[in-house]
Amino acid sequence: MTTAVESEEAASSLAEEAVRRRLAASALPKIGAPATRALNGAGYTSLRQLAGVPRAELALLHGMGPKALGIIEAALAEHRLRLG
């Protein structure tokens, strides 16, 4: 039988996980400095902002290479998001 304390701890743990996921979706993933500067220069400051953006559009940014695009796609997929 689950005690009230155990239920409360489980709920707290789930809430913390939800916050952690939201924060992860708000930060850009760890990519190289040139790619980060390219995204910031184009007005992208969070991972969530990249959802739906065409991959080809990002690839045109100076400093954005295939490795950075792959990292971005993987980070988006973790949040059930994707590029356009």
C-alpha positions as CSV (number, residue, x, y, z in Angstrom):
1,M,0.0,0.0,0.0
2,T,1.3,3.5,-0.9
3,T,1.5,6.0,1.9
4,A,0.6,9.6,1.5
5,V,4.2,10.6,1.9
6,E,5.2,8.2,-0.9
7,S,2.5,9.6,-3.2
8,E,3.6,13.1,-2.4
9,E,7.2,12.3,-3.2
10,A,6.2,10.6,-6.5
11,A,4.1,13.7,-7.5
12,S,7.0,15.9,-6.6
13,S,9.4,13.8,-8.7
14,L,7.0,14.0,-11.7
15,A,6.7,17.8,-11.3
16,E,10.5,18.2,-11.2
17,E,10.9,16.1,-14.3
18,A,8.3,18.2,-16.1
19,V,10.2,21.4,-15.1
20,R,13.5,19.8,-16.3
21,R,12.0,19.0,-19.7
22,R,10.6,22.5,-20.1
23,L,14.0,24.0,-19.3
24,A,15.7,21.7,-21.7
25,A,13.4,22.7,-24.5
26,S,14.0,26.3,-23.7
27,A,17.8,26.1,-24.0
28,L,19.7,25.6,-27.2
29,P,21.6,22.3,-27.3
30,K,25.4,22.2,-26.9
31,I,26.6,22.9,-30.4
32,G,29.7,24.7,-31.6
33,A,30.1,28.4,-31.0
34,P,29.8,29.4,-34.7
35,A,26.5,27.5,-35.0
36,T,25.2,29.1,-31.7
37,R,26.1,32.5,-33.0
38,A,24.4,31.8,-36.3
39,L,21.2,30.8,-34.5
40,N,21.3,33.8,-32.1
41,G,22.0,36.1,-35.0
42,A,18.9,34.8,-36.8
43,G,16.8,35.4,-33.7
44,Y,16.7,31.8,-32.4
45,T,17.5,31.6,-28.7
46,S,15.7,28.5,-27.6
47,L,15.2,24.9,-28.9
48,R,11.5,25.2,-29.0
49,Q,11.8,28.2,-31.5
50,L,13.5,25.8,-34.0
51,A,10.5,23.4,-34.1
52,G,9.0,23.6,-37.6
53,V,11.8,25.7,-39.1
54,P,12.9,24.1,-42.4
55,R,16.2,22.3,-42.1
56,A,17.3,23.9,-45.4
57,E,16.7,27.3,-43.9
58,L,19.0,26.6,-41.0
59,A,21.6,25.0,-43.2
60,L,22.0,28.4,-45.0
61,L,23.1,30.1,-41.9
62,H,26.8,30.9,-41.9
63,G,28.4,28.6,-39.2
64,M,25.6,26.0,-39.2
65,G,27.0,22.7,-40.4
66,P,25.6,19.1,-40.7
67,K,26.9,18.1,-37.2
68,A,25.1,21.0,-35.5
69,L,21.9,20.3,-37.5
70,G,22.1,16.6,-36.4
71,I,22.4,17.7,-32.7
72,I,19.5,20.0,-33.1
73,E,17.3,17.4,-34.7
74,A,18.2,14.9,-31.9
75,A,17.4,17.4,-29.2
76,L,14.1,18.3,-30.8
77,A,13.2,14.6,-31.1
78,E,13.7,14.2,-27.4
79,H,10.8,16.6,-26.9
80,R,8.7,15.1,-29.7
81,L,9.5,18.0,-31.9
82,R,11.1,18.3,-35.3
83,L,12.4,20.6,-37.9
84,G,10.0,21.6,-40.8
